[in-house]
Amino acid sequence: MFLAEEAAATTASTINTFDWFMLAFTVIIAIGFVRLVSERPKKNIFAIGFTGVSLALFLLIDWIMITKVWLA
């Protein structure tokens, strides 16, 4: 009985360490995107597009992770 309660307590959390890394990478990509768009007078269109697509993908993955895994 004691081992069953311990196993249930360890499997109750659905938040993994990798989830926190995904959120941190999303914040870093967002900071980079804002800096690319705002600072330089001569903009690098390829870098802005690549960062924009990466940010959109990471935001989608974060949204799926939070709604389907954390709140399930």
MARROFI-470008 format. One record per residue (C-alpha): residue in one letter; residue number from 1; z, y, x. Coordinates in Angstrom, 2 decimals, m for minus. Example, Ala and Ser with C-alpha at 12.3 -4.5 7.8 and 13.67 -1.06 7.14 Angstrom:
<lobas>
{type = A | seq = 1 | pz = 7.80 | py = m4.50 | px = 12.30}
{type = S | seq = 2 | pz = 7.14 | py = m1.06 | px = 13.67}
</lobas>
This chain:
<lobas>
{type = M | seq = 1 | pz = 0.00 | py = 0.00 | px = 0.00}
{type = F | seq = 2 | pz = 0.85 | py = 2.38 | px = 2.82}
{type = L | seq = 3 | pz = m2.48 | py = 1.76 | px = 4.57}
{type = A | seq = 4 | pz = m4.42 | py = 2.30 | px = 1.35}
{type = E | seq = 5 | pz = m2.80 | py = 5.71 | px = 0.85}
{type = E | seq = 6 | pz = m3.52 | py = 6.66 | px = 4.45}
{type = A | seq = 7 | pz = m7.18 | py = 5.68 | px = 4.14}
{type = A | seq = 8 | pz = m7.51 | py = 7.66 | px = 0.91}
{type = A | seq = 9 | pz = m5.97 | py = 10.72 | px = 2.53}
{type = T | seq = 10 | pz = m8.37 | py = 10.63 | px = 5.47}
{type = T | seq = 11 | pz = m11.49 | py = 10.28 | px = 3.31}
{type = A | seq = 12 | pz = m10.57 | py = 13.05 | px = 0.85}
{type = S | seq = 13 | pz = m12.08 | py = 15.86 | px = 2.93}
{type = T | seq = 14 | pz = m15.86 | py = 16.16 | px = 2.83}
{type = I | seq = 15 | pz = m16.06 | py = 19.02 | px = 5.35}
{type = N | seq = 16 | pz = m17.16 | py = 17.89 | px = 8.81}
{type = T | seq = 17 | pz = m17.06 | py = 19.66 | px = 12.16}
{type = F | seq = 18 | pz = m20.86 | py = 19.79 | px = 12.17}
{type = D | seq = 19 | pz = m20.73 | py = 21.90 | px = 8.97}
{type = W | seq = 20 | pz = m18.81 | py = 24.63 | px = 10.79}
{type = F | seq = 21 | pz = m21.37 | py = 24.59 | px = 13.61}
{type = M | seq = 22 | pz = m24.18 | py = 24.97 | px = 11.06}
{type = L | seq = 23 | pz = m22.47 | py = 28.01 | px = 9.54}
{type = A | seq = 24 | pz = m21.88 | py = 29.52 | px = 13.00}
{type = F | seq = 25 | pz = m25.54 | py = 29.02 | px = 13.97}
{type = T | seq = 26 | pz = m26.61 | py = 30.67 | px = 10.71}
{type = V | seq = 27 | pz = m24.49 | py = 33.73 | px = 11.51}
{type = I | seq = 28 | pz = m25.90 | py = 33.89 | px = 15.06}
{type = I | seq = 29 | pz = m29.48 | py = 33.65 | px = 13.76}
{type = A | seq = 30 | pz = m28.77 | py = 36.37 | px = 11.17}
{type = I | seq = 31 | pz = m27.40 | py = 38.70 | px = 13.87}
{type = G | seq = 32 | pz = m30.49 | py = 38.05 | px = 15.99}
{type = F | seq = 33 | pz = m32.80 | py = 38.71 | px = 13.03}
{type = V | seq = 34 | pz = m31.13 | py = 42.03 | px = 12.27}
{type = R | seq = 35 | pz = m31.35 | py = 43.07 | px = 15.92}
{type = L | seq = 36 | pz = m35.05 | py = 42.13 | px = 16.10}
{type = V | seq = 37 | pz = m35.91 | py = 44.07 | px = 12.98}
{type = S | seq = 38 | pz = m33.86 | py = 47.20 | px = 13.63}
{type = E | seq = 39 | pz = m33.62 | py = 48.09 | px = 17.30}
{type = R | seq = 40 | pz = m36.94 | py = 48.11 | px = 19.15}
{type = P | seq = 41 | pz = m39.71 | py = 50.63 | px = 18.52}
{type = K | seq = 42 | pz = m42.35 | py = 48.01 | px = 19.46}
{type = K | seq = 43 | pz = m41.62 | py = 44.96 | px = 17.34}
{type = N | seq = 44 | pz = m42.38 | py = 41.38 | px = 18.34}
{type = I | seq = 45 | pz = m43.94 | py = 40.04 | px = 15.14}
{type = F | seq = 46 | pz = m43.92 | py = 36.40 | px = 16.30}
{type = A | seq = 47 | pz = m40.20 | py = 36.53 | px = 17.11}
{type = I | seq = 48 | pz = m39.41 | py = 38.21 | px = 13.79}
{type = G | seq = 49 | pz = m41.41 | py = 35.57 | px = 11.88}
{type = F | seq = 50 | pz = m39.91 | py = 32.65 | px = 13.77}
{type = T | seq = 51 | pz = m36.38 | py = 33.99 | px = 13.32}
{type = G | seq = 52 | pz = m37.04 | py = 34.72 | px = 9.65}
{type = V | seq = 53 | pz = m38.24 | py = 31.18 | px = 8.99}
{type = S | seq = 54 | pz = m35.30 | py = 29.73 | px = 10.95}
{type = L | seq = 55 | pz = m32.84 | py = 31.91 | px = 9.03}
{type = A | seq = 56 | pz = m34.37 | py = 30.92 | px = 5.69}
{type = L | seq = 57 | pz = m34.18 | py = 27.24 | px = 6.62}
{type = F | seq = 58 | pz = m30.58 | py = 27.47 | px = 7.81}
{type = L | seq = 59 | pz = m29.56 | py = 29.40 | px = 4.68}
{type = L | seq = 60 | pz = m31.18 | py = 26.70 | px = 2.52}
{type = I | seq = 61 | pz = m29.40 | py = 23.95 | px = 4.45}
{type = D | seq = 62 | pz = m26.08 | py = 25.80 | px = 4.18}
{type = W | seq = 63 | pz = m26.55 | py = 26.29 | px = 0.46}
{type = I | seq = 64 | pz = m27.29 | py = 22.58 | px = m0.04}
{type = M | seq = 65 | pz = m24.34 | py = 21.63 | px = 2.19}
{type = I | seq = 66 | pz = m21.89 | py = 23.82 | px = 0.29}
{type = T | seq = 67 | pz = m23.06 | py = 23.06 | px = m3.26}
{type = K | seq = 68 | pz = m23.82 | py = 19.36 | px = m2.94}
{type = V | seq = 69 | pz = m21.24 | py = 18.18 | px = m0.41}
{type = W | seq = 70 | pz = m18.27 | py = 20.55 | px = m0.35}
{type = L | seq = 71 | pz = m18.12 | py = 21.25 | px = m4.08}
{type = A | seq = 72 | pz = m19.04 | py = 17.72 | px = m5.20}
</lobas>
